[in-house]
Amino acid sequence: MDLRSLVLVFLIVVFLLSSLGKFLNIKSFRETMIQLRIPYPWSGIGTIGVPIAELLACILLLIPSIQLYGQLLILLLLASFIWASWRARGRSVDCNCFGGIVGEQFGRMTYLRICAIFILDMVLFLTTSNTALLEFSLIEMISAILTSIGIIVIYSLLVLLQKYNSVHEE
């Protein structure tokens, strides 16, 4: 499995987990929209629209002939995340990043995550491959998926450790 395919799997896993997390905890995501002061009916549309767009990006990335649309959709999602971060500036607003899997608030780390995902999306734009993910062996796919989940879990643990340390330093 090449770098492009690993990045592709990682982005699919990230946006799939984020979408599912938002759907499973829709009330929390709706509350984030309200905290961002997004007016009704846009807050309701965003509450459903963002996780649908994340899920759609995953589906588009799976199909080689339309992957470009998935990459573009990720750019639009990242732009919306930057806008949400800007709206949250100076206030304590829950991020619901990764669908609330990691309990964080908007801040510098949000921008760093957005930059990291942007760089990964650019890897897809700047590289080409005719290989479909389904052409890889089951072992390679499972390894790539578990590695992606492992990266997210390690990130989550680091965030929790940082919170723990900041609480106990006070």
N, CA and C atoms as an extended XYZ file, in Angstrom:
510
Properties=species:S:1:pos:R:3:atomname:S:1:resname:S:1:resid:I:1 pbc="F F F"
N         0.856       -1.169        0.000 N   MET     1
C         0.000        0.000        0.000 CA  MET     1
C         0.904        1.234        0.000 C   MET     1
N         0.639        2.165       -0.918 N   ASP     2
C         1.457        3.367       -1.036 CA  ASP     2
C         0.958        4.476       -0.103 C   ASP     2
N         1.736        5.565       -0.018 N   LEU     3
C         1.410        6.679        0.874 CA  LEU     3
C         0.041        7.270        0.557 C   LEU     3
N        -0.247        7.439       -0.725 N   ARG     4
C        -1.526        8.024       -1.121 CA  ARG     4
C        -2.687        7.182       -0.602 C   ARG     4
N        -2.573        5.881       -0.725 N   SER     5
C        -3.641        4.988       -0.261 CA  SER     5
C        -3.791        5.041        1.257 C   SER     5
N        -2.665        5.130        1.972 N   LEU     6
C        -2.730        5.247        3.433 CA  LEU     6
C        -3.416        6.547        3.847 C   LEU     6
N        -3.079        7.638        3.162 N   VAL     7
C        -3.715        8.929        3.448 CA  VAL     7
C        -5.203        8.847        3.143 C   VAL     7
N        -5.540        8.215        2.047 N   LEU     8
C        -6.940        8.056        1.659 CA  LEU     8
C        -7.720        7.294        2.728 C   LEU     8
N        -7.166        6.187        3.185 N   VAL     9
C        -7.828        5.398        4.235 CA  VAL     9
C        -7.963        6.229        5.504 C   VAL     9
N        -6.901        6.948        5.875 N   PHE    10
C        -6.943        7.759        7.092 CA  PHE    10
C        -8.053        8.809        7.016 C   PHE    10
N        -8.140        9.515        5.893 N   LEU    11
C        -9.182       10.539        5.755 CA  LEU    11
C       -10.578        9.927        5.787 C   LEU    11
N       -10.737        8.774        5.172 N   ILE    12
C       -12.038        8.095        5.211 CA  ILE    12
C       -12.394        7.739        6.652 C   ILE    12
N       -11.443        7.180        7.388 N   VAL    13
C       -11.700        6.798        8.782 CA  VAL    13
C       -12.023        8.033        9.624 C   VAL    13
N       -11.246        9.106        9.470 N   VAL    14
C       -11.474       10.329       10.254 CA  VAL    14
C       -12.870       10.881       10.004 C   VAL    14
N       -13.239       11.028        8.741 N   PHE    15
C       -14.536       11.632        8.437 CA  PHE    15
C       -15.694       10.679        8.713 C   PHE    15
N       -15.460        9.380        8.608 N   LEU    16
C       -16.504        8.418        8.964 CA  LEU    16
C       -16.769        8.456       10.470 C   LEU    16
N       -15.700        8.419       11.272 N   LEU    17
C       -15.870        8.491       12.727 CA  LEU    17
C       -16.508        9.813       13.145 C   LEU    17
N       -16.088       10.884       12.505 N   SER    18
C       -16.644       12.198       12.823 CA  SER    18
C       -18.127       12.260       12.490 C   SER    18
N       -18.483       11.753       11.329 N   SER    19
C       -19.890       11.747       10.912 CA  SER    19
C       -20.739       10.894       11.838 C   SER    19
N       -20.278        9.685       12.097 N   LEU    20
C       -21.043        8.788       12.969 CA  LEU    20
C       -21.163        9.358       14.379 C   LEU    20
N       -20.078        9.953       14.875 N   GLY    21
C       -20.115       10.564       16.197 CA  GLY    21
C       -21.134       11.685       16.287 C   GLY    21
N       -21.203       12.487       15.243 N   LYS    22
C       -22.184       13.585       15.230 CA  LYS    22
C       -23.607       13.041       15.152 C   LYS    22
N       -23.821       12.019       14.335 N   PHE    23
C       -25.165       11.426       14.237 CA  PHE    23
C       -25.581       10.769       15.552 C   PHE    23
N       -24.635       10.095       16.210 N   LEU    24
C       -24.959        9.406       17.459 CA  LEU    24
C       -25.175       10.369       18.622 C   LEU    24
N       -24.597       11.558       18.519 N   ASN    25
C       -24.745       12.557       19.577 CA  ASN    25
C       -25.235       13.869       18.968 C   ASN    25
N       -26.335       13.780       18.236 N   ILE    26
C       -26.850       14.913       17.464 CA  ILE    26
C       -27.226       16.092       18.361 C   ILE    26
N       -27.700       15.811       19.578 N   LYS    27
C       -28.082       16.900       20.490 CA  LYS    27
C       -26.866       17.738       20.873 C   LYS    27
N       -25.753       17.078       21.122 N   SER    28
C       -24.526       17.791       21.465 CA  SER    28
C       -24.052       18.635       20.289 C   SER    28
N       -24.142       18.079       19.078 N   PHE    29
C       -23.714       18.831       17.897 CA  PHE    29
C       -24.647       20.015       17.657 C   PHE    29
N       -25.934       19.824       17.874 N   ARG    30
C       -26.894       20.927       17.748 CA  ARG    30
C       -26.555       22.029       18.756 C   ARG    30
N       -26.183       21.632       19.966 N   GLU    31
C       -25.796       22.609       20.994 CA  GLU    31
C       -24.558       23.399       20.559 C   GLU    31
N       -23.614       22.728       19.908 N   THR    32
C       -22.437       23.431       19.386 CA  THR    32
C       -22.860       24.471       18.366 C   THR    32
N       -23.792       24.116       17.492 N   MET    33
C       -24.293       25.069       16.489 CA  MET    33
C       -24.926       26.282       17.172 C   MET    33
N       -25.669       26.032       18.237 N   ILE    34
C       -26.310       27.122       18.979 CA  ILE    34
C       -25.246       27.982       19.666 C   ILE    34
N       -24.231       27.329       20.265 N   GLN    35
C       -23.145       28.073       20.917 CA  GLN    35
C       -22.364       28.928       19.923 C   GLN    35
N       -22.328       28.483       18.669 N   LEU    36
C       -21.656       29.259       17.621 CA  LEU    36
C       -22.516       30.426       17.138 C   LEU    36
N       -23.725       30.522       17.706 N   ARG    37
C       -24.677       31.593       17.364 CA  ARG    37
C       -25.081       31.560       15.895 C   ARG    37
N       -25.251       30.359       15.399 N   ILE    38
C       -25.751       30.194       14.039 CA  ILE    38
C       -27.268       30.266       14.120 C   ILE    38
N       -27.876       31.197       13.387 N   PRO    39
C       -29.322       31.404       13.522 CA  PRO    39
C       -30.134       30.251       12.938 C   PRO    39
N       -31.322       30.094       13.505 N   TYR    40
C       -32.287       29.146       12.970 CA  TYR    40
C       -32.769       29.708       11.642 C   TYR    40
N       -32.959       28.968       10.580 N   PRO    41
C       -32.933       27.516       10.418 CA  PRO    41
C       -31.563       26.969       10.041 C   PRO    41
N       -30.566       27.847        9.891 N   TRP    42
C       -29.246       27.388        9.457 CA  TRP    42
C       -28.612       26.433       10.456 C   TRP    42
N       -28.871       26.637       11.741 N   SER    43
C       -28.299       25.729       12.745 CA  SER    43
C       -28.850       24.315       12.579 C   SER    43
N       -30.138       24.209       12.276 N   GLY    44
C       -30.743       22.893       12.046 CA  GLY    44
C       -30.221       22.240       10.782 C   GLY    44
N       -30.073       23.052        9.743 N   ILE    45
C       -29.540       22.535        8.477 CA  ILE    45
C       -28.100       22.066        8.673 C   ILE    45
N       -27.305       22.858        9.397 N   GLY    46
C       -25.912       22.486        9.651 CA  GLY    46
C       -25.780       21.254       10.519 C   GLY    46
N       -26.700       21.116       11.486 N   THR    47
C       -26.659       19.965       12.391 CA  THR    47
C       -26.793       18.661       11.623 C   THR    47
N       -27.597       18.660       10.589 N   ILE    48
C       -27.768       17.467        9.751 CA  ILE    48
C       -26.800       17.483        8.569 C   ILE    48
N       -26.585       18.674        8.007 N   GLY    49
C       -25.790       18.798        6.787 CA  GLY    49
C       -24.322       18.461        6.945 C   GLY    49
N       -23.721       18.874        8.054 N   VAL    50
C       -22.283       18.621        8.237 CA  VAL    50
C       -21.986       17.120        8.312 C   VAL    50
N       -22.686       16.354        9.174 N   PRO    51
C       -22.371       14.915        9.193 CA  PRO    51
C       -22.727       14.205        7.886 C   PRO    51
N       -23.762       14.678        7.198 N   ILE    52
C       -24.079       14.087        5.889 CA  ILE    52
C       -22.950       14.379        4.909 C   ILE    52
N       -22.436       15.612        4.920 N   ALA    53
C       -21.330       15.971        4.027 CA  ALA    53
C       -20.079       15.158        4.354 C   ALA    53
N       -19.818       14.930        5.644 N   GLU    54
C       -18.663       14.116        6.034 CA  GLU    54
C       -18.819       12.680        5.539 C   GLU    54
N       -20.009       12.134        5.679 N   LEU    55
C       -20.276       10.776        5.202 CA  LEU    55
C       -20.177       10.709        3.677 C   LEU    55
N       -20.706       11.714        3.008 N   LEU    56
C       -20.623       11.771        1.546 CA  LEU    56
C       -19.169       11.848        1.091 C   LEU    56
N       -18.345       12.616        1.799 N   ALA    57
C       -16.920       12.700        1.450 CA  ALA    57
C       -16.273       11.317        1.513 C   ALA    57
N       -16.621       10.532        2.532 N   CYS    58
C       -16.090        9.162        2.657 CA  CYS    58
C       -16.480        8.316        1.452 C   CYS    58
N       -17.739        8.388        1.085 N   ILE    59
C       -18.238        7.593       -0.042 CA  ILE    59
C       -17.539        8.010       -1.331 C   ILE    59
N       -17.414        9.319       -1.546 N   LEU    60
C       -16.766        9.816       -2.761 CA  LEU    60
C       -15.296        9.404       -2.819 C   LEU    60
N       -14.627        9.379       -1.674 N   LEU    61
C       -13.216        8.979       -1.649 CA  LEU    61
C       -13.029        7.496       -1.956 C   LEU    61
N       -14.058        6.708       -1.735 N   LEU    62
C       -13.963        5.267       -1.999 CA  LEU    62
C       -13.998        4.930       -3.486 C   LEU    62
N       -14.553        5.813       -4.301 N   ILE    63
C       -14.757        5.528       -5.723 CA  ILE    63
C       -13.723        6.304       -6.536 C   ILE    63
N       -12.744        5.606       -7.129 N   PRO    64
C       -11.644        6.287       -7.811 CA  PRO    64
C       -12.079        7.314       -8.865 C   PRO    64
N       -13.120        7.032       -9.613 N   SER    65
C       -13.520        7.943      -10.691 CA  SER    65
C       -14.096        9.260      -10.183 C   SER    65
N       -14.513        9.314       -8.917 N   ILE    66
C       -15.089       10.553       -8.370 CA  ILE    66
C       -14.395       11.004       -7.079 C   ILE    66
N       -13.187       10.490       -6.843 N   GLN    67
C       -12.440       10.875       -5.641 CA  GLN    67
C       -12.198       12.375       -5.566 C   GLN    67
N       -11.995       12.996       -6.710 N   LEU    68
C       -11.740       14.434       -6.736 CA  LEU    68
C       -12.867       15.203       -6.049 C   LEU    68
N       -14.102       14.761       -6.235 N   TYR    69
C       -15.238       15.434       -5.597 CA  TYR    69
C       -15.188       15.271       -4.074 C   TYR    69
N       -14.726       14.127       -3.625 N   GLY    70
C       -14.546       13.919       -2.191 CA  GLY    70
C       -13.464       14.828       -1.626 C   GLY    70
N       -12.378       14.979       -2.378 N   GLN    71
C       -11.301       15.866       -1.957 CA  GLN    71
C       -11.792       17.315       -1.889 C   GLN    71
N       -12.570       17.725       -2.879 N   LEU    72
C       -13.127       19.082       -2.885 CA  LEU    72
C       -14.108       19.279       -1.737 C   LEU    72
N       -14.908       18.270       -1.461 N   LEU    73
C       -15.857       18.354       -0.350 CA  LEU    73
C       -15.110       18.489        0.980 C   LEU    73
N       -13.994       17.788        1.116 N   ILE    74
C       -13.184       17.932        2.331 CA  ILE    74
C       -12.683       19.367        2.464 C   ILE    74
N       -12.259       19.975        1.350 N   LEU    75
C       -11.831       21.377        1.407 CA  LEU    75
C       -12.970       22.281        1.868 C   LEU    75
N       -14.171       22.037        1.369 N   LEU    76
C       -15.332       22.828        1.805 CA  LEU    76
C       -15.612       22.612        3.291 C   LEU    76
N       -15.520       21.377        3.740 N   LEU    77
C       -15.720       21.091        5.162 CA  LEU    77
C       -14.664       21.799        6.009 C   LEU    77
N       -13.414       21.756        5.560 N   LEU    78
C       -12.354       22.429        6.306 CA  LEU    78
C       -12.596       23.934        6.368 C   LEU    78
N       -13.070       24.506        5.258 N   ALA    79
C       -13.412       25.938        5.259 CA  ALA    79
C       -14.517       26.218        6.273 C   ALA    79
N       -15.502       25.331        6.349 N   SER    80
C       -16.585       25.532        7.324 CA  SER    80
C       -16.065       25.371        8.753 C   SER    80
N       -15.092       24.488        8.967 N   PHE    81
C       -14.513       24.310       10.297 CA  PHE    81
C       -13.706       25.550       10.705 C   PHE    81
N       -12.989       26.137        9.742 N   ILE    82
C       -12.251       27.378       10.023 CA  ILE    82
C       -13.232       28.487       10.388 C   ILE    82
N       -14.316       28.582        9.639 N   TRP    83
C       -15.345       29.591        9.915 CA  TRP    83
C       -15.939       29.380       11.310 C   TRP    83
N       -16.220       28.127       11.660 N   ALA    84
C       -16.770       27.826       12.986 CA  ALA    84
C       -15.765       28.199       14.074 C   ALA    84
N       -14.493       27.917       13.842 N   SER    85
C       -13.455       28.280       14.812 CA  SER    85
C       -13.391       29.794       14.987 C   SER    85
N       -13.520       30.510       13.893 N   TRP    86
C       -13.515       31.973       13.949 CA  TRP    86
C       -14.717       32.478       14.746 C   TRP    86
N       -15.882       31.879       14.530 N   ARG    87
C       -17.086       32.290       15.267 CA  ARG    87
C       -16.959       31.995       16.759 C   ARG    87
N       -16.187       30.986       17.108 N   ALA    88
C       -16.048       30.586       18.512 CA  ALA    88
C       -14.963       31.369       19.243 C   ALA    88
N       -14.199       32.168       18.531 N   ARG    89
C       -13.047       32.841       19.147 CA  ARG    89
C       -13.469       33.648       20.378 C   ARG    89
N       -12.638       33.536       21.395 N   GLY    90
C       -12.865       34.280       22.619 CA  GLY    90
C       -13.940       33.710       23.528 C   GLY    90
N       -14.542       32.609       23.120 N   ARG    91
C       -15.600       32.001       23.937 CA  ARG    91
C       -15.273       30.535       24.166 C   ARG    91
N       -15.895       29.955       25.153 N   SER    92
C       -15.708       28.548       25.485 CA  SER    92
C       -16.806       27.740       24.794 C   SER    92
N       -16.492       27.228       23.593 N   VAL    93
C       -17.468       26.492       22.786 CA  VAL    93
C       -16.938       25.091       22.519 C   VAL    93
N       -17.744       24.079       22.822 N   ASP    94
C       -17.359       22.695       22.534 CA  ASP    94
C       -17.191       22.510       21.037 C   ASP    94
N       -16.120       21.831       20.661 N   CYS    95
C       -15.773       21.675       19.249 CA  CYS    95
C       -16.618       20.614       18.543 C   CYS    95
N       -16.861       19.504       19.185 N   ASN    96
C       -17.491       18.357       18.541 CA  ASN    96
C       -16.651       17.835       17.383 C   ASN    96
N       -15.342       18.091       17.455 N   CYS    97
C       -14.430       17.560       16.451 CA  CYS    97
C       -14.404       16.038       16.585 C   CYS    97
N       -14.260       15.366       15.498 N   PHE    98
C       -14.332       13.902       15.462 CA  PHE    98
C       -15.655       13.424       16.049 C   PHE    98
N       -16.686       14.236       15.902 N   GLY    99
C       -18.010       13.848       16.376 CA  GLY    99
C       -18.130       13.836       17.882 C   GLY    99
N       -17.271       14.599       18.556 N   GLY   100
C       -17.331       14.662       20.011 CA  GLY   100
C       -16.591       13.523       20.692 C   GLY   100
N       -15.895       12.697       19.916 N   ILE   101
C       -15.127       11.589       20.490 CA  ILE   101
C       -14.079       12.148       21.449 C   ILE   101
N       -13.468       13.258       21.028 N   VAL   102
C       -12.491       13.952       21.851 CA  VAL   102
C       -13.181       15.204       22.378 C   VAL   102
N       -13.380       15.281       23.673 N   GLY   103
C       -14.064       16.429       24.254 CA  GLY   103
C       -13.163       17.647       24.300 C   GLY   103
N       -13.201       18.445       23.247 N   GLU   104
C       -12.348       19.622       23.154 CA  GLU   104
C       -13.185       20.855       22.876 C   GLU   104
N       -12.565       21.999       23.104 N   GLN   105
C       -13.188       23.254       22.734 CA  GLN   105
C       -12.411       23.843       21.571 C   GLN   105
N       -13.072       24.740       20.835 N   PHE   106
C       -12.389       25.408       19.735 CA  PHE   106
C       -11.180       26.153       20.276 C   PHE   106
N       -10.097       26.119       19.517 N   GLY   107
C        -8.881       26.807       19.927 CA  GLY   107
C        -7.752       26.521       18.957 C   GLY   107
N        -6.531       26.701       19.434 N   ARG   108
C        -5.356       26.499       18.574 CA  ARG   108
C        -5.281       25.085       18.013 C   ARG   108
N        -5.607       24.105       18.850 N   MET   109
C        -5.545       22.715       18.381 CA  MET   109
C        -6.518       22.473       17.235 C   MET   109
N        -7.630       23.180       17.241 N   THR   110
C        -8.593       23.047       16.141 CA  THR   110
C        -7.932       23.463       14.836 C   THR   110
N        -7.235       24.599       14.871 N   TYR   111
C        -6.554       25.076       13.666 CA  TYR   111
C        -5.447       24.116       13.237 C   TYR   111
N        -4.731       23.540       14.195 N   LEU   112
C        -3.676       22.576       13.855 CA  LEU   112
C        -4.258       21.325       13.205 C   LEU   112
N        -5.384       20.841       13.742 N   ARG   113
C        -6.048       19.671       13.138 CA  ARG   113
C        -6.500       19.989       11.718 C   ARG   113
N        -7.073       21.172       11.539 N   ILE   114
C        -7.530       21.574       10.208 CA  ILE   114
C        -6.344       21.622        9.249 C   ILE   114
N        -5.220       22.185        9.699 N   CYS   115
C        -4.021       22.247        8.849 CA  CYS   115
C        -3.520       20.850        8.499 C   CYS   115
N        -3.509       19.954        9.476 N   ALA   116
C        -3.043       18.584        9.223 CA  ALA   116
C        -3.931       17.889        8.191 C   ALA   116
N        -5.232       18.033        8.340 N   ILE   117
C        -6.148       17.392        7.385 CA  ILE   117
C        -6.027       18.056        6.018 C   ILE   117
N        -5.807       19.373        5.994 N   PHE   118
C        -5.602       20.078        4.729 CA  PHE   118
C        -4.370       19.527        4.009 C   PHE   118
N        -3.279       19.342        4.750 N   ILE   119
C        -2.053       18.800        4.151 CA  ILE   119
C        -2.308       17.403        3.591 C   ILE   119
N        -3.025       16.577        4.338 N   LEU   120
C        -3.332       15.227        3.850 CA  LEU   120
C        -4.204       15.282        2.600 C   LEU   120
N        -5.162       16.203        2.576 N   ASP   121
C        -6.006       16.352        1.389 CA  ASP   121
C        -5.166       16.813        0.197 C   ASP   121
N        -4.172       17.675        0.453 N   MET   122
C        -3.294       18.136       -0.620 CA  MET   122
C        -2.441       16.987       -1.163 C   MET   122
N        -2.071       16.047       -0.287 N   VAL   123
C        -1.340       14.860       -0.750 CA  VAL   123
C        -2.175       14.139       -1.803 C   VAL   123
N        -3.476       14.037       -1.562 N   LEU   124
C        -4.349       13.379       -2.540 CA  LEU   124
C        -4.421       14.179       -3.834 C   LEU   124
N        -4.501       15.511       -3.717 N   PHE   125
C        -4.568       16.347       -4.917 CA  PHE   125
C        -3.295       16.258       -5.742 C   PHE   125
N        -2.148       16.169       -5.078 N   LEU   126
C        -0.861       16.250       -5.768 CA  LEU   126
C        -0.316       14.906       -6.223 C   LEU   126
N        -0.953       13.830       -5.821 N   THR   127
C        -0.512       12.502       -6.249 CA  THR   127
C        -1.645       11.835       -7.022 C   THR   127
N        -1.266       10.950       -7.871 N   THR   128
C        -2.279       10.214       -8.625 CA  THR   128
C        -2.034        8.724       -8.469 C   THR   128
N        -3.106        8.002       -8.546 N   SER   129
C        -3.017        6.552       -8.464 CA  SER   129
C        -4.251        5.972       -9.129 C   SER   129
N        -4.037        4.948       -9.879 N   ASN   130
C        -5.162        4.265      -10.513 CA  ASN   130
C        -5.632        3.080       -9.686 C   ASN   130
N        -5.015        2.894       -8.542 N   THR   131
C        -5.329        1.753       -7.704 CA  THR   131
C        -6.526        2.061       -6.821 C   THR   131
N        -7.528        1.226       -6.906 N   ALA   132
C        -8.691        1.358       -6.029 CA  ALA   132
C        -8.372        0.678       -4.705 C   ALA   132
N        -8.943        1.197       -3.638 N   LEU   133
C        -8.690        0.608       -2.319 CA  LEU   133
C        -9.096       -0.857       -2.266 C   LEU   133
N       -10.121       -1.214       -3.007 N   LEU   134
C       -10.600       -2.596       -2.986 CA  LEU   134
C        -9.618       -3.571       -3.632 C   LEU   134
N        -8.614       -3.043       -4.336 N   GLU   135
C        -7.610       -3.905       -4.956 CA  GLU   135
C        -6.552       -4.376       -3.954 C   GLU   135
N        -6.497       -3.757       -2.789 N   PHE   136
C        -5.521       -4.158       -1.781 CA  PHE   136
C        -6.026       -5.382       -1.037 C   PHE   136
N        -5.086       -6.118       -0.465 N   SER   137
C        -5.477       -7.320        0.272 CA  SER   137
C        -6.235       -6.931        1.537 C   SER   137
N        -6.979       -7.886        2.054 N   LEU   138
C        -7.758       -7.667        3.268 CA  LEU   138
C        -6.841       -7.290        4.434 C   LEU   138
N        -5.692       -7.944        4.512 N   ILE   139
C        -4.727       -7.653        5.584 CA  ILE   139
C        -4.245       -6.209        5.488 C   ILE   139
N        -3.922       -5.753        4.266 N   GLU   140
C        -3.467       -4.369        4.088 CA  GLU   140
C        -4.558       -3.374        4.482 C   GLU   140
N        -5.784       -3.649        4.095 N   MET   141
C        -6.889       -2.741        4.422 CA  MET   141
C        -7.137       -2.696        5.925 C   MET   141
N        -7.180       -3.856        6.549 N   ILE   142
C        -7.401       -3.901        8.001 CA  ILE   142
C        -6.260       -3.184        8.724 C   ILE   142
N        -5.032       -3.406        8.273 N   SER   143
C        -3.876       -2.736        8.885 CA  SER   143
C        -3.984       -1.220        8.750 C   SER   143
N        -4.355       -0.743        7.575 N   ALA   144
C        -4.479        0.703        7.349 CA  ALA   144
C        -5.603        1.301        8.193 C   ALA   144
N        -6.719        0.595        8.283 N   ILE   145
C        -7.851        1.078        9.087 CA  ILE   145
C        -7.484        1.107       10.565 C   ILE   145
N        -6.876        0.022       11.057 N   LEU   146
C        -6.499       -0.032       12.473 CA  LEU   146
C        -5.407        0.986       12.809 C   LEU   146
N        -4.485        1.216       11.884 N   THR   147
C        -3.465        2.247       12.089 CA  THR   147
C        -4.119        3.618       12.198 C   THR   147
N        -5.081        3.885       11.329 N   SER   148
C        -5.802        5.163       11.362 CA  SER   148
C        -6.537        5.339       12.682 C   SER   148
N        -7.228        4.300       13.106 N   ILE   149
C        -7.946        4.362       14.388 CA  ILE   149
C        -6.947        4.546       15.530 C   ILE   149
N        -5.814        3.858       15.449 N   GLY   150
C        -4.781        3.991       16.472 CA  GLY   150
C        -4.252        5.414       16.581 C   GLY   150
N        -4.049        6.074       15.451 N   ILE   151
C        -3.587        7.467       15.457 CA  ILE   151
C        -4.610        8.361       16.151 C   ILE   151
N        -5.888        8.139       15.854 N   ILE   152
C        -6.951        8.938       16.479 CA  ILE   152
C        -7.015        8.664       17.979 C   ILE   152
N        -6.870        7.411       18.378 N   VAL   153
C        -6.892        7.061       19.804 CA  VAL   153
C        -5.703        7.697       20.528 C   VAL   153
N        -4.520        7.634       19.933 N   ILE   154
C        -3.341        8.254       20.551 CA  ILE   154
C        -3.553        9.756       20.690 C   ILE   154
N        -4.083       10.390       19.656 N   TYR   155
C        -4.380       11.824       19.727 CA  TYR   155
C        -5.361       12.105       20.867 C   TYR   155
N        -6.403       11.300       20.956 N   SER   156
C        -7.410       11.477       22.013 CA  SER   156
C        -6.790       11.336       23.396 C   SER   156
N        -5.918       10.347       23.556 N   LEU   157
C        -5.250       10.150       24.843 CA  LEU   157
C        -4.336       11.325       25.189 C   LEU   157
N        -3.654       11.871       24.194 N   LEU   158
C        -2.803       13.038       24.441 CA  LEU   158
C        -3.633       14.244       24.877 C   LEU   158
N        -4.798       14.419       24.257 N   VAL   159
C        -5.696       15.513       24.650 CA  VAL   159
C        -6.159       15.319       26.087 C   VAL   159
N        -6.548       14.094       26.429 N   LEU   160
C        -6.983       13.812       27.801 CA  LEU   160
C        -5.848       14.022       28.801 C   LEU   160
N        -4.646       13.620       28.436 N   LEU   161
C        -3.487       13.815       29.303 CA  LEU   161
C        -3.221       15.302       29.521 C   LEU   161
N        -3.331       16.076       28.459 N   GLN   162
C        -3.150       17.525       28.568 CA  GLN   162
C        -4.203       18.131       29.500 C   GLN   162
N        -5.461       17.712       29.361 N   LYS   163
C        -6.530       18.198       30.244 CA  LYS   163
C        -6.246       17.813       31.690 C   LYS   163
N        -5.843       16.584       31.894 N   TYR   164
C        -5.537       16.092       33.238 CA  TYR   164
C        -4.430       16.932       33.870 C   TYR   164
N        -3.369       17.165       33.104 N   ASN   165
C        -2.246       17.949       33.619 CA  ASN   165
C        -2.651       19.385       33.923 C   ASN   165
N        -3.460       19.982       33.060 N   SER   166
C        -3.864       21.373       33.294 CA  SER   166
C        -4.772       21.493       34.513 C   SER   166
N        -5.612       20.497       34.765 N   VAL   167
C        -6.486       20.514       35.940 CA  VAL   167
C        -5.664       20.349       37.213 C   VAL   167
N        -4.679       19.468       37.178 N   HIS   168
C        -3.892       19.183       38.378 CA  HIS   168
C        -2.786       20.207       38.633 C   HIS   168
N        -2.489       21.052       37.658 N   GLU   169
C        -1.511       22.121       37.861 CA  GLU   169
C        -2.138       23.284       38.612 C   GLU   169
N        -3.448       23.419       38.520 N   GLU   170
C        -4.156       24.522       39.181 CA  GLU   170
C        -4.359       24.200       40.589 C   GLU   170
